[in-house]
């Protein structure tokens, strides 16, 4: 028997836990698993072995208790190319709408890396905006479970597999989650567009399909550069290099991206401007809510505020105080300020990197002002009761 994790290990464990959670008691439950066979959770021997043990132990423990669902079935889908997660989620949605019976409960389980999770969520969100029937299905009859099997695990249900398993063991309720909608208000000239088209790897600009969405945190500046460096290193040396890339990125970031001046405007849910900050920035992070973490549990939004603004920080202090962004102890210091907003408009005078749930893109100065705003609650997830 292979010591590496395979999709069947995940299916048996998660299905056993769902079948024994009272949230689905008496229901006919259909589970659709969307996996990425090239994700590190399946290909990295050390990581894969670790996950396999966790899932197998949890399955064995769950089977000691009686199931309370009326029935439970599972289907497995595997991504074959970039963007396939979106296509698979759309196909699953179409099947569920065509076959739905009152009393059925549908669960889509994203079981790959960060990219797979983001693709599935984006697909469901956009589908919900396209037709009332799809919106009703996504908001009221489909639950999305996002397994933390990636590097950053941004916006997953639990920051670790162990946390997700504990969540599924306990009392839980449904909740419709907000997303973040991101779009540039700036307009490119024809010369800009020609330059971007000529060198897409350098610019990697998303103006062609804006708006785009994330479901945990979007950030600009050093944090996005760290994600970029982590992803670059990971392609050559699989593993979690986040802690290595933080100081390394700090050393070279200013050379690659000289600090510019930002003007950040904050608006409430009525569209009223509540505050404005102008400062050279190291990073700006915006969450779909407060109490958000990224990068394997780093507390960049450790309380009820959903915006963090870090002004220009010297390299020595950045290295010395980075741990404060891990445990959230930067609150109340001059390292960063925290704010609350339903909409944020950022003006900036230079090129800068943006990351949205682990996906990185280059923004040119012509993209600004950049708008980030909360959406209405949409995708149904689970949370502690």
PyMOL commands that set and color helices and strands:
alter all, ss='L'
color gray80, all
select helices_A, chain A and resi 7-19+22-24+40-43+45-62+84-99+114-130+132-140+161-169+190-198+200-203+222-236+242-256+315-321+323-327+365-367
alter helices_A, ss='H'
color red, helices_A
select strands_A, chain A and resi 28-35+71-78+104-111+142-146+172-176+180-184+212-214+217-221+261-267+273-287+292-294+298-301+307-311+337-339+343-348+352-356+359-363+370-374+380-384
alter strands_A, ss='S'
color yellow, strands_A
deselect
rebuild
show_as cartoon
